[in-house]
């Protein structure tokens, strides 16, 4: 077998891809044409990121740490591809007729959420990588809204495109999470 096939199998890529596809199919099937509540789009994207975050760690962390390959580029590529896949599933549903959030919002949110998942994997371990994006979504959904820039930072997922603080928060999460995860890997 080639290393890419082995890597994909060890990171449970087929299982997470199936989960993302099923979430997108459920959204397309259960919601007919017409606008979707923006919070629903964020919920689906958060579910997609939680599904792909299971692959941010392998079966044996000690074995991976002793491997004679450079892990940093592979980890960074894995995070970026996982975020692109999670967002692409939502954009595919949008292209099929379900009116979701604008493309800029989907890109921003998938970047920020996968960055949060990578940060969660580096801080808490791969098995808990989903907790940071899911927890942030819960805070956004249930906490009382804040005004000004603080509100745009805390609730960055729900703001329209072009909001500077929301966009900055998402890209800061992506860069910080990807960099930390690429260098340190998932916590044991």
N, C-alpha and C positions, 0 to 999 in steps of 0.2 A: 504494500500500500504506500501511497505517497503521504508526505507529512501533512499536507493540507486536509486530506481525508481523515487521517488520525486525529488531527487537531480539532476538526469539526465534530467528530464523534466524541472526543473526550470533553468537549465544552458543551455537549448536548444541543448543538445547533439544530439538528432535525426536529427535536422535540419543541424547542422554543419557536422555531419557524412555523411549526404546525399550530402552536398556540396563538401566535400573532395572526396567522391566516384565519383561524376560527373566530377570533375576536372581530376581525374586519368583516368576515362573512356574516356574522351575527348582526353587526351594525347595519350592513347593507340589506339584509333580509328583514330585520325587524323595523327598520325605519324606511318608509317610502320616500318619494321625492319631496322636496321641501326643506326648509331650514331646520337645522339641528341646534339645540341649545348649546352655546359655546362651552358650557361646563361639561356637557356630554362628550364633546370632542376631546377635552382635556382628560376626562376619565378614561376614555378608550386609549388615548396615547399613554397614560400612566400605566394602564394594564399591559399594553404592548411592551413598554420599557421594563416592567416587572417580569414579564415573560422572558425577554432576552437577557435579563440580568442573571439568570441562573447559570449562564455560560461564562461568567466572569471569574470562575475558578475551576480548576480541574479536580480530578478524583484524589490526587495525592500531591499536596502542596510541597512536601519535602522533596519528592521526586522532581518536581518542576524546578525547584531552587538549585538542584544539582545538575540539571541538564546543561550540556555544552553548547547551547545556542543563545543568541541574544534575545531576551524576552521583551525588552522595552518596545521595540518597533511592532512586534506581534501584538502585544497588549494594547498599544495605542490604536493600531489598525482594527483590532477586534471591537473596541469601544466605538470608534467612528462608524464602522460598518453596521454594528448593532443599532446605533441611533438612526442611521440612514434607513435601515430596514423597517424599524418601528414607525418612522415618519412616512416612508413610502407606502406602507400598507394603508395608512389613513388617507394619503393622497390618491391612492387607487380607488378607494371607496368614494372619494369626492369626485373623481373622474367618471365613476359609474352612475352619478346622478344625485347622490346624497349631498346636500349643501352643508358642508362643515365650515370650520373656521378658514379664514384666508390662508393661502399657501405660506405666507411669511410667518404667520402665527404657528402653523404646524412645524415649520423648520425650526423656529426659535424654541418652541416647547420641546421638540424631540431632542434638540441639542442640549438644552438645560437639564432635561430629565435624565438623559443617558449620562451626562456629566455628574449629576447627583448620584446615580447608581454606581458609577465608577468610584466616586468619593466614598460611598457607603461600603463598597467592597474593600477599598483600601483601609478604611477605618474600623469596620465591624466584621469583615470576612465576607466571602462570596455568598454564603448561604443567607446573609442578611443584607445583601446589596439592594434589594427591593425596598427596604424600610425607609431610606432617606427620601426617594422620590414620592413614595406613597404617603409618608408622613407629611411632607411639604404640601402635597395636594390636599390632605385632610385639614391642615392648618389654613390653607387658602380657602377651603370650602366652608369651614365651621367657625373660624375665628372672626371676631368683629373686624370690619374693614378699617384700615388706617388711612389717614389722609396724607397727601403729598408724596414725596419721594420714598418715605418709609413704606407706604402702602404699595407703591409700584414695585418695590424690592420684595416685600413679603408675598404679595399676590401677583407675581410677575407672569404667571401662567394665564391669567384671565384678562390681561390688558390688550387693547388693540395693537396692531402693528405700528411701528414708528414710535413707540413709547421708549425713550432713551434708557431710563432706569431698568425697565423690564428686560429690554434687549441686552443691556450690559450685564444684568444678573445672570441671564441664561448663558451668555458666552463666557462669563467668569466661572460659572459652574462647570461648563464643558472643558475649558482649558485647565482649571485646577484639578478637577476629577480625573481627566485623562492623563495629565502629567504625573500626578501622585500615584495613580494606579499603574501607569507604565513603568515608573521607576521602582516602586515598592512591591507591586503585585498585591494580591488579596491577602488580608490579614489571616493568620492561622486561627 
